[in-house]
Amino acid sequence: MEYILLFLAIYFQGCATYHTYQQVADFKRPVEYVNFFELLDQTVKKAGVHNASVFTVTGFPYLRSSRFIAGLKADLTTDDRRKQWVGWMQQLDLTARRKEILTLPAEDLKDLTQQLGEPADRKILLNRMNFYSDRLLAHDQRQPNYYQTLQAAVSVPSEYSTAMRVIGIYPLTSIAVTSVTRRLQDKFKKLHHAPADQLEILGELTAYRPSGGPAYSEPIVRQILKRSKQNALGVPQPSLADRQLLLAMFAPVIEQDVAAAYDEIGEVVWHHDKVSVSPAKPTVYYYLSHARLKGKPILQLNYVFWYSARNGPLSPKIERGPLDGLTVRVSLDHDGQPFMVDIMNNCGCYHFFMPHLQKPAKSISIPYEIDAFIPRRLPASYPRQRLRLMIMSGWHQVDHVNADLKPATYVPYQLAEYDRLEMLSRNEQTFESIFNSKGIAKDSPRIESLIFFPMGIADIGSMRQRGHHAVLFIGREHFDDPQIFDKHFEF
């Protein structure tokens, strides 16, 4: 079966790409516009600074997509919806290209601007990018078959390689991996249901809490969600002020067992040309995303924090290495209520769901996959009381969750945009992403990628950029799959 899928994937991908380029050629685009983007893309590729958080659209160099945006095709029933859809993709491209231009090494910038006949000035290049993007979009939208051609071109690549699964004899190797996965799930479920004071603590519990921030207010959240959906597609898109308010309101408390330096949450920095984590300024990085609940768009708040390494006696040896971290995602229903919190390690591993007690959710079994892992439900007092995650030393797995107020000394953490990681300052004038052009975090290798390659995921164990988290070994699933809740649960 995998061999057939491999053949079909290669065949249809080639046919679709060829067909798209044929149709785009009929647009008769101005050569000047096309040349600019071709030169920019060539330079970015050569320098290895492509921003992989969003995905290019074949034949449309001024647009990029995401799994959620690609899934909106069925909603494009009016001109207003189509225009918003395209405008969103254009903005994703401009944002990604801005990061690429800012992270271009000086020599590559000089070569590019010389070919364009411009001084080696990033601001001029950014202005030129905005100008050509608008002009090319306006030109294309005048074509009679524009939207039809575009919808056929918008797709998002999978993090799973059928070829790797074929080579690794996936049907056989997956049997052993399934057995190991089920044993680990049983272990984690027991930890979650054990009293907190009976969990093994190797060091000292340190509670990290967001600095400042308002208490949860259901009426305010409801109002924010209502006004954020006043657009053609009905997708929640809160203003900057509303976004900051929501993020501060739902930011979790992290109770970390600190037994060594690798357990301290910190700010991601460059240190001796390596990605490092400085505990001097505890930081949680955030970004917003979207999914669907009962077919309708919902808003998600993502909180990402980092450690300098995965290490210590509790962590499996094959998983140890530099850099580690967790992503906590809060998903809000159509009324602004948090109906689900799901968590994964920043490599995409150990993904689990916690539905809210007051939002009944029945798990759906899927053939040839391991069912969604639900070690427990969210506390009844959440979100009135802030969510508290207890995390073990070294392995950095969540082993207990509660929302009870406890007298404790807190270490404040700051909230920072995830975008910073994609153009992290080296000094006042140079920037570099902590991720490579394939969406893998630099300086985070793991030997487990040599062991688990039959699962079809490249660089298993390495930390990954948003948009690149494969969260199942058995089956295929991405963290940012917009259908992830409707696929696994009946609400």
Secondary structure as GFF3:
##gff-version 3
##sequence-region A 1 491
A	DSSP	alpha_helix	2	25	.	.	.	ID=ss1
A	DSSP	alpha_helix	31	47	.	.	.	ID=ss2
A	DSSP	beta_strand	55	57	.	.	.	ID=ss3
A	DSSP	beta_strand	60	65	.	.	.	ID=ss4
A	DSSP	alpha_helix	67	70	.	.	.	ID=ss5
A	DSSP	three_ten_helix	73	75	.	.	.	ID=ss6
A	DSSP	alpha_helix	79	103	.	.	.	ID=ss7
A	DSSP	alpha_helix	106	116	.	.	.	ID=ss8
A	DSSP	alpha_helix	122	141	.	.	.	ID=ss9
A	DSSP	alpha_helix	146	153	.	.	.	ID=ss10
A	DSSP	alpha_helix	162	167	.	.	.	ID=ss11
A	DSSP	alpha_helix	170	193	.	.	.	ID=ss12
A	DSSP	three_ten_helix	196	198	.	.	.	ID=ss13
A	DSSP	beta_strand	204	210	.	.	.	ID=ss14
A	DSSP	alpha_helix	218	228	.	.	.	ID=ss15
A	DSSP	alpha_helix	240	250	.	.	.	ID=ss16
A	DSSP	beta_strand	253	258	.	.	.	ID=ss17
A	DSSP	three_ten_helix	261	263	.	.	.	ID=ss18
A	DSSP	beta_strand	267	271	.	.	.	ID=ss19
A	DSSP	beta_strand	274	278	.	.	.	ID=ss20
A	DSSP	beta_strand	283	293	.	.	.	ID=ss21
A	DSSP	beta_strand	296	310	.	.	.	ID=ss22
A	DSSP	three_ten_helix	317	319	.	.	.	ID=ss23
A	DSSP	beta_strand	321	332	.	.	.	ID=ss24
A	DSSP	beta_strand	338	345	.	.	.	ID=ss25
A	DSSP	beta_strand	352	355	.	.	.	ID=ss26
A	DSSP	beta_strand	362	363	.	.	.	ID=ss27
A	DSSP	beta_strand	388	391	.	.	.	ID=ss28
A	DSSP	beta_strand	398	402	.	.	.	ID=ss29
A	DSSP	beta_strand	410	417	.	.	.	ID=ss30
A	DSSP	alpha_helix	419	422	.	.	.	ID=ss31
A	DSSP	beta_strand	424	425	.	.	.	ID=ss32
A	DSSP	beta_strand	431	432	.	.	.	ID=ss33
A	DSSP	alpha_helix	448	451	.	.	.	ID=ss34
A	DSSP	three_ten_helix	453	455	.	.	.	ID=ss35
A	DSSP	alpha_helix	484	488	.	.	.	ID=ss36
A	DSSP	beta_strand	489	490	.	.	.	ID=ss37
###
